[in-house]
């Protein structure tokens, strides 16, 4: 979810009028501090999930608007309104950003407290309560590899494992353009990802786990040169693809090991070639083979007139990718682009999102007429 304009934050979670026609399914950063995971009783939890999703992302970039500097009561009031509006527009699934940058918007012993969370309440618990009472499924959205900036990491307590790795000069964490990332080449980092997912599933009644398009942060061979040379492999791209597959499979297995009824979803970028060439994301395998994900949400954030990846042919590519598989296809749509220039769309598509305010409604209709199982909106 790299692209998001700040002006949308005030209304980030309100569904536009053009999106209400879908019929509801029947079925300033603060010091990081350690927070202990809650102790919960073992209760009979029935996961709530929908094959035909009407989804929406709740991203960290808008947390300052309704979380930072807010009391628990104020936060709950905002969340309640978000869920009321979502339910009114037939949203049945939300992806809540629980760990965007190596920080936790839930009670965690593995990661420091979220940078925008300066209250003592538990955001994830409140999200779950307010969503579930309205029949809305909640998937815990994490970024497995992306961590704090170098400046933010200086404020992270030395007691946290990642900070210990950095201080000890371990190769598991790498700095790319001023931000730290886990290197997926090592079993230690995959183990941390597994443990972090287990921690969430152990302590919260989430209905699933969700990751988006932050895989390898760079194509630079220096990022993992030492590990690649030690591996004995000769194809860097294929080796990196296998590294990503390893931690994706680890997340899937962790989710299913907790409860087969829980789901795991992936939201890669919409351009399939770029998934492989820039991020080493093996979307063809994930969408066609069992054991990697239950649903896939390609970010088809392109207009109909986009010169590089026009919406309809791209939608068709993804339909073919999941054809005859058990993986559910949910189409990610870019509501945030409405009224904005699309500078990467070429001359024909640059002004499409300004000239056609009905574009999202049209794309939803195309999705409904396709073999896809639903759509999700990013504001």
C-alpha positions in Angstrom: 0.0 0.0 0.0 2.7 2.4 -1.0 0.5 5.1 -2.5 -1.8 7.1 -0.3 -2.6 10.8 -0.3 -2.8 12.6 3.0 -5.9 14.5 2.1 -7.9 11.2 2.1 -7.1 10.5 5.8 -9.9 12.5 7.2 -12.4 10.4 5.3 -10.2 7.3 4.9 -12.8 4.8 5.9 -16.0 6.2 4.5 -17.3 4.4 1.4 -18.1 6.5 -1.6 -21.7 6.7 -2.9 -20.6 4.8 -6.0 -19.6 1.8 -4.0 -22.8 1.2 -2.1 -24.5 -1.0 -4.7 -22.9 -4.2 -3.7 -25.2 -6.6 -2.0 -24.0 -7.8 1.4 -23.0 -11.4 1.7 -25.3 -13.4 3.8 -23.1 -15.6 5.3 4.3 12.8 16.3 6.0 9.4 17.0 6.5 8.5 20.6 9.1 6.5 22.5 8.7 2.8 21.9 7.9 0.9 25.0 7.5 -2.8 25.8 4.0 -4.0 26.4 3.1 -7.5 27.6 0.7 -9.8 25.7 -2.6 -10.3 27.5 -3.5 -13.5 29.1 -6.8 -14.8 27.7 -9.0 -17.7 28.6 -9.4 -20.5 26.1 -12.9 -19.9 24.7 -14.7 -21.4 21.8 -14.1 -18.9 19.0 -15.8 -19.3 15.6 -13.8 -17.5 12.9 -15.9 -15.3 10.7 -14.9 -15.3 7.0 -16.4 -14.8 3.6 -15.4 -16.4 0.3 -17.0 -13.4 -1.5 -15.2 -10.5 0.2 -16.1 -6.8 0.2 -13.0 -5.6 1.9 -11.2 -2.5 3.0 -7.8 -1.7 4.4 -7.4 0.2 7.7 -3.8 1.5 7.2 -1.4 2.9 9.7 -0.9 6.1 7.7 -4.2 7.4 9.1 -3.6 6.3 12.7 -2.6 9.8 13.8 -6.1 11.0 12.9 -8.0 8.8 15.3 -5.4 7.2 17.5 -2.5 9.5 18.3 -3.2 11.7 21.3 -6.7 10.1 21.7 -8.2 8.4 24.7 -9.5 4.9 24.6 -13.1 6.3 24.6 -12.3 8.5 21.7 -10.6 5.8 19.8 -13.5 3.4 20.3 -16.0 6.0 19.2 -14.0 6.5 16.0 -13.8 2.8 15.4 -17.5 2.3 16.0 -18.3 4.9 13.4 -15.8 3.4 10.9 -17.5 0.0 11.3 -21.0 1.4 11.1 -20.1 3.1 7.8 -18.4 0.0 6.5 -21.4 -2.2 7.4 -23.8 0.2 5.8 -21.8 -0.2 2.5 -21.8 -4.0 2.7 -18.1 -4.3 3.8 -17.7 -7.8 5.3 -13.9 -7.9 5.8 -11.3 -5.4 7.1 -7.6 -5.7 7.0 -6.3 -3.8 10.1 -2.7 -2.7 10.1 -1.4 -4.4 13.3 2.3 -4.3 12.5 3.4 -1.8 9.8 7.0 -0.9 10.6 8.3 -3.3 13.2 6.0 -1.9 15.8 2.8 -3.4 17.3 -0.7 -2.0 17.5 -1.5 -4.9 19.8 0.0 -6.2 23.0 3.3 -7.8 22.1 6.4 -9.2 23.7 8.3 -9.4 20.4 7.8 -5.8 19.0 7.7 -2.4 20.6 4.6 -0.4 21.0 3.2 1.3 17.9 4.8 4.7 17.1 1.3 6.4 16.9 -0.1 4.6 20.0 0.4 6.8 23.0 -2.5 5.5 25.0 -2.7 2.4 27.3 -5.5 0.7 25.4 -5.3 -2.2 22.9 -6.3 -1.1 19.4 -6.7 -4.6 18.0 -9.0 -5.7 20.8 -11.3 -2.7 20.2 -11.3 -3.3 16.4 -12.2 -6.9 16.9 -15.0 -6.1 19.3 -16.6 -3.4 17.2 -16.2 -5.3 13.9 -17.4 -8.7 15.2 -20.6 -7.2 16.7 -21.5 -6.0 13.2 -20.6 -9.3 11.4 -17.4 -8.0 9.9 -14.3 -10.2 9.6 -11.0 -8.9 10.8 -7.6 -9.9 9.3 -4.5 -8.9 11.1 -2.4 -7.1 8.5 1.4 -7.3 9.0 4.4 -6.2 7.0 6.8 -9.2 7.8 10.1 -7.6 6.6 9.7 -3.8 6.9 11.0 -2.3 10.2 11.7 1.1 11.7 13.8 3.9 10.1 17.3 4.2 11.4 16.2 7.2 13.5 13.2 5.4 15.0 15.4 2.3 15.8 17.6 4.4 18.0 14.5 4.9 20.3 13.6 1.2 20.4 14.6 -0.3 23.7 17.7 -2.5 23.6 15.8 -5.4 25.1 14.0 -6.2 21.8 15.4 -9.0 19.7 15.8 -7.0 16.5 17.6 -4.2 18.3 19.9 -6.9 19.8 20.7 -8.2 16.3 21.5 -4.7 15.1 23.7 -4.0 18.1 25.5 -7.3 17.7 26.1 -6.8 14.0 24.1 -9.8 13.0 23.3 -10.1 9.2 19.6 -10.7 9.8 18.7 -7.0 9.5 19.7 -4.7 6.7 19.5 -0.9 6.2 18.1 0.2 2.9 17.9 3.9 2.2 17.6 4.7 5.9 15.1 2.0 6.9 15.7 -1.4 8.4 14.4 -4.6 6.9 14.6 -8.2 7.9 16.6 -10.3 5.5 14.4 -13.4 4.6 17.4 -15.5 3.7 18.0 -16.6 7.3 16.1 -19.1 9.4 16.3 -16.7 12.3 14.2 -14.1 10.6 11.7 -16.7 9.3 11.5 -18.0 12.9 10.7 -14.5 14.2 8.0 -14.0 11.6 6.4 -17.4 12.6 6.6 -16.4 16.3 5.1 -13.1 15.7 2.1 -14.5 13.9 1.7 -17.2 16.6 1.7 -14.5 19.2 -1.2 -12.7 17.5 -3.2 -15.9 16.9 -2.7 -17.0 20.5 -3.9 -13.8 22.1 -6.6 -12.5 19.8 -9.7 -13.8 18.0 -8.7 -12.5 14.6 -10.3 -14.3 11.6 -7.2 -14.3 9.5 -3.8 -12.8 8.7 -3.0 -10.5 5.8 0.2 -9.3 4.2 0.7 -6.8 1.4 3.3 -6.0 -1.2 6.4 -5.3 0.9 8.7 -8.2 0.0 12.3 -7.6 -1.0 13.0 -3.9 -0.6 15.7 -3.7 -3.3 17.1 -5.5 -6.3 20.7 -4.5 -5.3 22.8 -7.7 -5.1 24.7 -6.2 -2.1 21.6 -6.5 0.1 22.1 -10.2 0.7 25.4 -10.9 -1.1 27.0 -12.9 1.7 24.0 -15.2 2.3 23.7 -15.8 -1.5 27.3 -16.7 -1.9 27.1 -19.1 1.1 24.0 -20.7 -0.3 25.8 -22.1 -3.3 23.0 -21.0 -5.6 23.8 -19.4 -9.0 20.5 -17.6 -9.8 20.0 -14.7 -7.4 16.5 -14.0 -8.6 15.3 -17.5 -8.1 17.1 -17.8 -4.8 15.3 -14.7 -3.5 12.0 -16.0 -4.8 12.5 -19.2 -2.8 13.3 -17.1 0.3 10.1 -15.2 0.0 8.2 -18.5 -0.6 9.7 -19.9 2.5 8.4 -17.2 4.9 5.0 -17.0 3.0 4.6 -20.8 3.5 5.7 -20.4 7.1 2.9 -17.8 7.8 0.4 -20.1 6.1 1.4 -23.1 8.1 1.4 -21.1 11.3 -2.2 -19.8 10.6 -3.5 -23.3 9.7 -1.6 -24.8 12.6 -3.7 -22.7 15.0 -7.0 -23.3 13.3 -7.8 -24.6 9.8 -10.8 -22.2 9.7 -8.6 -19.2 9.9 -7.5 -17.7 6.6 -4.3 -16.2 5.2 -4.3 -13.6 2.4 -1.7 -11.8 0.3 -2.1 -8.5 -1.5 0.7 -8.2 -4.1 1.1 -5.3 -6.6 -1.1 -5.7 -9.6 1.6 -5.9 -12.3 2.6 -9.6 -12.4 6.0 -9.0 -14.1 6.9 -6.4 -11.5 6.0 -8.8 -8.7 8.8 -11.1 -10.0 11.3 -8.5 -11.3 11.3 -6.1 -8.4 10.1 -7.9 -5.3 10.7 -11.6 -6.1 7.0 -12.4 -5.3 6.0 -15.8 -6.7 2.4 -14.8 -7.3 1.8 -17.5 -9.9 2.6 -20.2 -7.4 0.6 -18.6 -4.6 -2.4 -18.2 -6.8 -2.4 -21.7 -8.2 -0.9 -24.1 -5.6 -2.3 -25.1 -2.3 -0.3 -24.3 0.9 0.6 -20.6 0.3 -2.6 -18.6 0.8 -6.4 -18.8 0.9 -7.0 -15.6 -1.0 -5.0 -13.2 -3.1 -5.8 -9.5 -3.5 -3.8 -8.0 -6.4 -3.6 -4.2 -6.2 -5.0 -3.5 -9.6 -4.7 0.2 -9.0 -4.9 1.1 -12.7 -7.4 3.0 -14.8 -9.0 1.6 -17.9 -6.8 3.9 -20.0 -3.5 3.2 -18.2 -0.9 2.7 -21.0 1.2 0.2 -19.1 -1.3 -1.9 -17.2 -4.9 -1.2 -18.3 -7.5 -2.4 -15.9 -9.4 -4.9 -17.9 -6.4 -6.9 -19.4 -4.8 -6.9 -16.0 -8.0 -8.2 -14.4 -8.0 -11.0 -17.0 -4.4 -11.9 -16.3 -5.3 -12.5 -12.6 -8.4 -14.4 -13.4 -6.3 -16.8 -15.5 -3.6 -17.0 -12.8 -6.1 -18.4 -10.2 -8.1 -20.4 -12.8 -8.9 -24.0 -11.5 -7.3 -23.3 -8.1 -8.9 -23.1 -4.6 -7.4 -19.6 -4.0 -10.0 -16.9 -3.8 -9.4 -13.9 -6.0 -10.2 -10.5 -4.5 -9.5 -7.4 -6.6 -7.8 -4.5 -4.9 -9.2 -1.1 -6.1 -7.6 2.3 -5.8 -10.3 4.6 -4.4 -7.5 6.9 -3.2 -6.8 7.9 -6.8 -10.2 9.6 -7.3 -9.7 13.2 -8.3 -5.9 12.9 -8.6 -3.4 12.8 -11.5 -2.0 9.4 -12.3 1.5 10.4 -13.4 2.6 6.8 -14.1 -0.4 6.0 -16.4 1.0 7.6 -19.6 -0.5 10.5 -21.5 -3.8 8.7 -22.2 -4.4 7.7 -18.5 -2.9 10.6 -16.6 -6.1 12.5 -16.1 -8.5 9.6 -16.1 -9.1 9.6 -12.4 -10.0 13.3 -12.6 -12.1 13.2 -15.7 -14.1 10.1 -14.7 -15.4 10.3 -11.1 -17.4 7.1 -11.8 -14.4 5.0 -12.4 -14.5 3.0 -9.2 -18.2 2.1 -9.7 -17.3 0.9 -13.2 -14.5 -1.2 -12.0 -16.7 -2.8 -9.3 -19.2 -3.7 -12.0 -16.4 -5.3 -14.1 -15.2 -7.3 -11.0 -18.8 -8.5 -10.4 -19.0 -9.7 -14.0 -15.6 -11.5 -13.8 -14.7 -14.8 -12.1 -13.2 -12.9 -9.1 -14.7 -13.5 -5.7 -14.9 -9.9 -4.6 -13.0 -6.6 -4.2 -11.3 -4.5 -1.6 -10.9 -0.7 -1.5 -7.9 1.3 -0.4 -8.6 4.9 0.4 
